[in-house]
Amino acid sequence: MNIVSLFSGCGGLDLGFSQAGFNVVWANEYDKSIWDTYEFNHPHTKLDKRDIKNIIADDIPECIGIIGGPPCQSWSEAGAGRGIHDSRGQLFYEYIRIIQEKKPLFFVAENVSGILAEKHNQALTNILFLFKNAGYDITYKLLNSYHFQVPQDRKRVIIVGYREDIGGIFNFPQHETKVLTLRDVIYDISTIEPIPVAREVTKTHDLVTNHEYMSGSFSSMYMSRNRVRNWEEPSFTIQAGGRHAPIHPQANKMIWVAKDKWMFDPNSLKPYRRLSVRECARIQTFPDDFIFKYKYIADGYKMVGNAVPVTLAKILASKIYMDIKRYQELAILRVHRSPTS
């Protein structure tokens, strides 16, 4: 089952769909700092590096599905939240344009929870209407990744469209009752010291690939709340900025001082440091053989933090795979039973 990927990033969504049985034949990513990572880890996928605005439907190979995560900064609750009024938010319309032109059997779009904010109601309504008008039955839902075998408190909106002739909508799979913790995914490398990096990575780790962490001071915004989860909890959200990476669980939880002000516990037996890029990647459920290529540490965190957790993608993709396979099998049966056959 051939599919294509838009706004691919480093390819977390793509990897999950590949693990579920789909074949990602073509992808588009405009950020040149990501190209080496994508091509290294997805060697059989053709990577188109142009601005999506310059891509027409005929440039994209035939496919049964389109997946992608249009830029989410415009919808973020933590950012300016300008939504569709921001040029990045308007890229959602480029995603819709290609869906309208290619008419795949299904599509999947991922975005931040902020897209559900009241101030974006009209924009979201318009987006859903355009999908529907293109001939798709739509379902969407706010998911927390820790319900889907991802050791992270990460809320994202998933929009799935099935072309109307499939005759049904996507039903989200039931979430898991067991929640994975930081102990489950990074404890085994807790005794392997990562390399502190201020900006440019000048040497790599001998034992664990991408095991570098951003050093430097912590802003007042960072110190406005606790940033430490313990070993028995899932991680805070892995963000796209290294300066906001959670603190490693080796240290004590931070101490509340006053409103919007916390401090590091001076009695902590272990030092406070940000999670390394590899630790963040594990929390995002990337396998260790997925190698992130970057010269600057900030680019490593950006790629990991912007990605869709691989296991979440695989769980969703597995359900879609079964639905599409069933539709194709029924279509073959209808052809065989046709009086004209």
N, C-alpha and C positions, 0 to 999 in steps of 0.2 A: 504494500500500500504506500504509494509515493505521496509525500506531503512537502510543503515548503514553509519556510520560517521567515517572518518579518520582524524587524527590531530585535534581532537575535541575541545581541549581547554576546557573552561568552558561550551561550548555548545550554543553559541548565534545562530549560523547557525542551529543547531539541533532544538532549540526552535522555530525558525521561520518556519521551515519545519513542525514541530509538529502542530503549530497553523494553518497551511494551510491544514492539514488533513493527513499528512504522519505519519507513525509509525516508529520511530527510534528504532530498535530492538537491535542494537549492535554498540558500539563505541570504538575507540582506542585512548588512550592518555598516553604518556610515562612520562610526568612531574608529579612527585608525589605530588608537592605542589598544584595541581589542582584537584586531585582525590576526596577529600572530597566535594568540591563544585559541581563537576559534579554529583556524586552519590546522593547528597542531593536533587538536583534540577531535576534530571532525574531518578527517582527511578525505572522506568519500563524498563530502558535500561541497557543491560549487558555491563559493562565497562571492556575492555581488557587493561591491563596496561603494556604490553610488548613493547619492541622496535619493530617498524613496520618491520624492516629488518628480524625479526624472525617469522613473521606471514605469513602463506601460505593461499592460497585461501580456502582450506578445513576447516580452522579455522573459517571462516566467514560464517554466516548463509545466506541462499538464500535471495535475495533482488532484487527489481526492480530498485533501484537507489543507487548511492554512492555519498556522499557529503564530502567536506573537504577543509581545507586551509593549504596546505603544508607550512612549516616555511618560513616566508617572509623576515627575517632579511638580508639574502644574496642578496636580490634584492632591498633593500631599498635605496632610493636616499640619505637619511640622514646617512646611515652607510657606510661600506667599499664597498658595492656593488659588491662583488666578484661573485655573481650569482651562476651558475652551478659549478664553480670552488671551491665553499665552500661546506663542508660536509653537511651543512643544506640545501643548494640549491639542492644538489643531492638527497635529500629525495623526490623531485618531481618525480623522476624516480620510487621510491617505490610506489607512488600513481598510476602512470601509469601501473606498473606491476600488481597491484591488479585489476585495471580496465580491463586489457587484460585477466586476468585469470577468473574473475567473469562474465564478459560480461553483466552488467546490462543494462536495457533499456535506462538509462540516467546517467550522472554524472554532478556534479558541482564542480569547483575548484575556489577558491578565492585567490587573491594575491595583493601585493602592486603595485602602478602605476610604480614603478621603473623597473618592469619586461619588460616594453615597451621601456626602454632606449636603445639608439643605440648600446651601448656596449654589450647588451644582445640579439641583433637581431638573431644571429645564434643559441643561446641556445633556444630562444622562438620558432624559426622556427622548430628546432628539436623536441621540446615538442609537438607542434601542429601536426607535421608529425606522431609522434608515436601514438597520439590519433586517427588520421585519419587511420593509418595503422591497428589499433586495431578494426576498423569497425565502426567508429563514424563520423557523420556529425557535424562539430564544428562551433560554433559562439562564439566570445568573444568581450568584449566591456569595455572601461574605463567608470566607473560610478562615479558620485558624490552623496554621500548618501543624501545630502540635497534635491535632486530631488525626493526622495522616502520616504518622511515623517519622515526623521531623522534630528534632529536639529543640524547638524554638517557638516562642510566643510571637507569631507573625501572622497578621491579618491581611488578607488580600481578597479582592473581588475577582471572581472567575466568571466570564461570560462565554457560554457555549451556544452555538447556533447549528441546528440541523436543517438542511435544505428541506423544503416543504414536502417534496415527493418521498422523503424517507418515511413520513407518516407518524411522527412522534417527536418528543422532546428528550433532551438529555436529562437523566435523573442522576443527581449527585450520589456517589457511593456513600454508604454509612461510614461514619468515622470510627476510628479505633478507640477502645476504652483505655488501653495502656499508653501512657505518655512516656516517651524516651527522655532521658535526662542528660546533663552534661557528662555525668560519669560514664554513661553508655558510649559516648562518642569521642571524648578527648582525654579520658583519664590515662589511657595507655601511653600517651606521649607527654604526660604531665611532668616527668622527670627529665625530659630532654629540653634543655634550655634553648629558647628561640633567640634569634639575632635582633637586637634593637636597631632600628633604622630611622633616621630623622627625615630623610627625603629620598636620596638616590641609593639604590641597592648596589653595593660594591662587591659583596661576596655572598654566596649562597650557602645554605645549611648543608652539612655533610650527611646528615642522617634522615632529615624530613624535608622534602621539597616544599618551598614556599613558607617555611617556618620562620618568618620574620614578623616583627610587630612594630607599629609606629611608636617611636619614643617621643618625648617632649612633654610640655606642660598640659594641664587640663583646664579648659575654659570655665568661666563662671556658669555658663549654661550647662556644661557637662556636670559640674558639681552641684547642680540644682536638685538632683535626686539620686537615689541609690543606683549604682551601675553594676552591682555585683549580685549574681545569682549563685547559690551554692551547688555542690555536686549533685544533689538529689532533685534539682529543678531543671526545667528546660531553660534555654538561653533567652535573654531579651532579644528583640529583633536585631538581626544583623543588618546594619545600615551600609549605604554606599560610601560613607566617609570614614576614613581611618581614625580621625580624631574622636569620632563618636562610637568606636568599637567598644563593646562591653569589656568589663574587667574580668580577668581570669579568675575562676572560682577558688584558686589557692588562697586568696586573701579573704579577710573577714568582710562582712557586709559593712557598708558605710554607715556612719553615725549621723543621725538627724541633729542639726544645730538650730535651725529656724526655718521659717517658710522659704522654700526654694533655696535652701542652703544645707548642704551635707558636707561631711569631712571624712577623710580616710582614718581608719582606726589606728592610732599610734601603737596599739598593743598587738596588731596583727603579726603573727609569726612569719608569714610569707609576704613578700612585697606586692604592691599593686602594679599591675601592668595590663595593657590592652591585650586582648586575644590576638594571636598571630593570624596571618592570612590563611594558613592551612587549617588552623583551629576553626576559623569562621567558615571555611569551605566544608569541613566535616559537619558542622552544624547545619549547613545548607545541603547536606547529604551528597556532596560530590565525593566520588571515590578518590583514593590517594593517587591513582594513576592519571587523574585529570590534572594536567600541569598548567599553571597560570604563568604567562610570560609577561614580564613587566620590568621596566627600568626604574620606575619610581614607585615607591611603596603605596602611594595613594591610588595608583591605577589598579593595584592588586585588590585592595579593599573595594574599589568601585565595581570591578567586575563581579566579585563574589556577592556583594550586597545587592546589586541590581538584578541578580539572577532569580529565577523561579527555583525553589528547592526541588532537586532532582526526583526525590521519592514522591513528593506531592504530584509532580508532573506525570510520573509513571503510573500512579494509581488512577488519576483522571484519564490518562491515555488508554489504559487497559480496558476501562469501561467503554470508552469510545470505540476502541478496536473491536470489541465484541458486538457492539451495536451495528457498526458499519459492515462487519462480516456477515451478520445475520441478514441485513438488508440486501447485500449482494447475493447471498444464497437464495433468498426468496425471489429476487429479480430473475435469477437463472431458472428457477422452478416455473415462474410465470411464463417465461419464453418457451420452455419445453412443453408446457400445457396448452399453449396457444393453438387454436384450430389451424392457423396458417403455417405452423411450424412443420 
